[in-house]
Amino acid sequence: MNDAPTGGPRDGLYGDLEDLLAGVRRRAEQRALARRTEADAAAERRLEEAAEEAERRAAEIRARGERAAEAACRRCLADAERERRDARLEARDARIRAVFDDAAAALAARGADGLDVATLRRLATDAATSLPPGPVEVVLDAASRARLVAEADVGGWSDGAHRFALADATLDAAHGPIVRQGRARVDGTLEGRLERARVRLRADVDARLHDGADAEAGA
C-alpha cells in the first residue's frame, strides 16, 4: 500500500493563491474604505459649504431686513415730523385767523359811520408815499366821503409831492381811502392795512417756525 504524498507544489500553489486572494481582498477593502473616506470628506465639505452659504444668505436677509426697518423708521419719523409741523401750522393759522377776524370786526364797526377827517388824511398821505410825485385821486367809502365833504376838502392835503383830489366813485366793502394815480393804486383802507399786517405777521411766524425747525434738526 502506497501512501499519498503530502505537501509539494500543489500545496504551495494553494497557499500562494490564498495569500494572493487575501491580499486582493485587503487592497479592495482598503480602496473601498479610502473611497468611503473620500466620499465622506466630500460630503462633509459640501455640508460645510452649504452651511456657509446658508449663513451668508441669512446674513444678507438680515441686512436687507435691517435696512428695510431703518428705512421704514426714517419714513415714520419723517411722517411724524410732517404731521407735527402741519399741526403747528394749522394751530398758528387758527390763532391768526381768530385775532384778525376780531380785528376786522372791530375796524368795520369803527368805520361803519365813516372815518374822521384826520384819520382819512393820515391814511391817504401814507398810501401816497408809495406813488411817484404828482396828482393823485382819493377814493373813499360812502360814509367817510360824506363826512369829508361836509367838513373839509382833500385839496388841502398836499404833502409837497402829491396833489390830492376826491374821486366821484365810492368803495363798497372797505373803510378808508384808496389812492390812485393812473393805473397804479395803493390800498390805504383799514381792511387793506389789516390784510398787509396779517401777511407780514404770517411771514414772520413762518420764519420763526422755520428757524426753530432748523435748530431742532441741528441739535
C-alpha positions as CSV (number, residue, x, y, z in Angstrom):
1,M,0.0,0.0,0.0
2,N,1.5,3.3,-1.1
3,D,1.0,6.4,1.0
4,A,-0.1,9.6,-1.0
5,P,2.5,12.2,-0.9
6,T,1.7,15.3,1.2
7,G,2.8,18.9,0.7
8,G,4.6,19.5,-2.5
9,P,4.0,22.1,-5.3
10,R,0.2,21.8,-5.2
11,D,0.1,22.8,-1.5
12,G,2.5,25.7,-2.3
13,L,0.2,26.8,-5.2
14,Y,-2.9,26.7,-3.0
15,G,-1.1,28.6,-0.3
16,D,0.1,31.2,-2.7
17,L,-3.4,31.6,-4.2
18,E,-4.9,32.0,-0.8
19,D,-2.4,34.7,0.1
20,L,-3.0,36.4,-3.2
21,L,-6.7,36.4,-2.7
22,A,-6.3,37.7,0.8
23,G,-4.1,40.4,-0.5
24,V,-6.6,41.3,-3.2
25,R,-9.4,41.4,-0.6
26,R,-7.3,43.6,1.6
27,R,-6.5,46.0,-1.2
28,A,-10.1,46.1,-2.3
29,E,-11.2,46.8,1.2
30,Q,-8.6,49.5,1.6
31,R,-9.7,51.1,-1.6
32,A,-13.3,50.8,-0.7
33,L,-12.5,52.3,2.7
34,A,-10.5,55.1,1.0
35,R,-13.3,55.8,-1.3
36,R,-15.8,55.9,1.6
37,T,-13.4,58.2,3.4
38,E,-13.1,60.5,0.4
39,A,-16.9,60.4,-0.2
40,D,-17.4,61.2,3.5
41,A,-14.9,64.1,3.3
42,A,-16.5,65.4,0.1
43,A,-19.9,65.2,1.7
44,E,-18.6,66.9,4.8
45,R,-17.1,69.7,2.6
46,R,-20.4,70.1,0.7
47,L,-22.3,70.2,4.0
48,E,-19.9,72.9,5.4
49,E,-20.2,74.8,2.1
50,A,-24.0,74.6,2.3
51,A,-24.0,75.7,5.9
52,E,-21.7,78.7,5.0
53,E,-23.9,79.6,2.0
54,A,-27.0,79.4,4.2
55,E,-25.4,81.6,6.8
56,R,-24.3,84.1,4.1
57,R,-27.8,84.2,2.7
58,A,-29.3,84.5,6.2
59,A,-26.9,87.4,6.9
60,E,-28.0,89.1,3.6
61,I,-31.6,88.7,4.5
62,R,-31.0,90.1,8.0
63,A,-29.1,93.0,6.5
64,R,-31.9,93.7,4.0
65,G,-34.4,93.4,6.8
66,E,-32.4,95.9,8.9
67,R,-32.1,98.3,6.0
68,A,-35.8,98.0,5.3
69,A,-36.5,98.5,9.0
70,E,-34.3,101.6,9.1
71,A,-35.9,103.0,6.0
72,A,-39.4,102.3,7.5
73,C,-38.3,104.0,10.7
74,R,-37.0,107.0,8.8
75,R,-40.3,107.2,6.9
76,C,-42.2,107.0,10.2
77,L,-40.1,109.8,11.7
78,A,-40.5,112.0,8.7
79,D,-44.3,111.4,8.7
80,A,-44.4,112.2,12.4
81,E,-42.4,115.4,11.9
82,R,-44.6,116.4,8.9
83,E,-47.7,115.8,11.0
84,R,-46.3,117.8,13.9
85,R,-45.3,120.6,11.6
86,D,-48.7,120.6,9.9
87,A,-50.4,120.6,13.3
88,R,-48.3,123.6,14.4
89,L,-49.1,125.4,11.1
90,E,-52.8,124.7,11.5
91,A,-52.8,125.9,15.1
92,R,-50.9,129.0,14.1
93,D,-53.3,129.8,11.2
94,A,-56.3,129.3,13.5
95,R,-54.9,131.7,16.1
96,I,-54.0,134.3,13.4
97,R,-57.5,134.0,11.8
98,A,-59.1,134.4,15.2
99,V,-57.1,137.5,16.0
100,F,-57.6,139.1,12.6
101,D,-61.3,138.2,12.4
102,D,-61.8,140.0,15.7
103,A,-59.7,143.0,14.4
104,A,-61.6,143.1,11.2
105,A,-64.9,143.2,13.0
106,A,-63.7,146.0,15.3
107,L,-62.4,148.0,12.4
108,A,-65.7,147.5,10.4
109,A,-67.6,148.7,13.4
110,R,-65.3,151.7,13.8
111,G,-65.7,152.7,10.1
112,A,-69.4,152.0,9.8
113,D,-70.3,155.7,10.2
114,G,-67.2,156.9,8.3
115,L,-63.7,157.7,9.5
116,D,-62.9,161.2,10.9
117,V,-61.1,163.6,8.6
118,A,-57.7,163.4,10.5
119,T,-57.6,159.6,10.1
120,L,-58.6,159.8,6.4
121,R,-55.8,162.3,5.8
122,R,-53.2,160.3,7.6
123,L,-54.2,157.1,5.7
124,A,-54.3,158.8,2.3
125,T,-51.0,160.6,2.7
126,D,-49.3,157.5,3.9
127,A,-50.6,155.5,1.0
128,A,-49.5,158.2,-1.5
129,T,-45.9,157.8,-0.4
130,S,-45.8,154.6,-2.5
131,L,-46.6,156.5,-5.7
132,P,-44.5,158.9,-7.7
133,P,-44.9,162.6,-7.1
134,G,-47.8,164.2,-8.9
135,P,-51.6,164.4,-8.7
136,V,-53.5,161.5,-7.1
137,E,-57.1,160.7,-6.6
138,V,-58.6,159.6,-3.3
139,V,-61.5,157.1,-3.4
140,L,-63.4,156.7,-0.2
141,D,-66.3,154.6,1.2
142,A,-69.6,156.4,1.1
143,A,-69.8,157.2,4.8
144,S,-66.3,158.6,5.0
145,R,-66.8,160.6,1.8
146,A,-70.0,162.2,3.3
147,R,-68.1,163.2,6.4
148,L,-65.2,164.6,4.4
149,V,-67.3,166.6,2.0
150,A,-69.2,168.1,5.0
151,E,-66.0,169.0,6.9
152,A,-63.0,169.5,4.6
153,D,-61.5,169.4,1.2
154,V,-58.8,166.9,0.2
155,G,-57.2,169.7,-1.8
156,G,-55.6,170.9,1.4
157,W,-53.8,167.6,2.0
158,S,-50.9,168.3,-0.3
159,D,-47.7,166.8,1.2
160,G,-45.3,168.7,-1.1
161,A,-45.0,165.7,-3.5
162,H,-48.7,164.9,-4.3
163,R,-51.8,166.9,-5.1
164,F,-54.9,165.2,-3.8
165,A,-58.3,165.3,-5.5
166,L,-61.5,163.5,-4.3
167,A,-62.8,160.9,-6.8
168,D,-66.5,160.7,-7.6
169,A,-66.5,156.9,-7.2
170,T,-67.0,155.3,-3.7
171,L,-65.9,152.0,-2.2
172,D,-68.5,149.3,-1.4
173,A,-66.9,146.9,1.1
174,A,-64.0,148.8,2.7
175,H,-63.5,151.7,5.1
176,G,-60.9,154.5,4.4
177,P,-59.1,155.7,1.3
178,I,-57.7,154.0,-1.8
179,V,-55.2,156.4,-3.5
180,R,-54.7,156.0,-7.3
181,Q,-52.6,157.6,-9.9
182,G,-53.4,156.4,-13.4
183,R,-53.5,152.6,-13.3
184,A,-51.5,152.5,-10.1
185,R,-53.4,152.2,-6.8
186,V,-52.5,151.9,-3.2
187,D,-55.0,150.4,-0.7
188,G,-55.0,152.6,2.4
189,T,-58.3,151.3,3.8
190,L,-58.5,149.8,7.2
191,E,-59.1,146.4,5.7
192,G,-56.2,146.7,3.3
193,R,-53.8,147.7,6.0
194,L,-55.1,144.9,8.2
195,E,-54.5,142.3,5.5
196,R,-50.9,143.5,4.9
197,A,-50.3,143.3,8.6
198,R,-51.7,139.7,8.6
199,V,-49.4,138.8,5.7
200,R,-46.4,140.2,7.4
201,L,-47.2,138.5,10.7
202,R,-47.7,135.2,8.9
203,A,-44.4,135.6,7.2
204,D,-42.7,136.4,10.5
205,V,-44.2,133.4,12.2
206,D,-43.2,131.2,9.2
207,A,-39.6,132.4,9.6
208,R,-39.6,131.7,13.3
209,L,-41.0,128.2,12.8
210,H,-38.5,127.6,10.1
211,D,-35.6,128.7,12.2
212,G,-36.9,126.6,15.1
213,A,-37.1,123.5,12.8
214,D,-33.6,124.1,11.6
215,A,-32.4,124.4,15.2
216,E,-34.1,121.2,16.1
217,A,-32.6,119.4,13.1
218,G,-29.2,120.6,14.0
219,A,-29.5,119.6,17.7
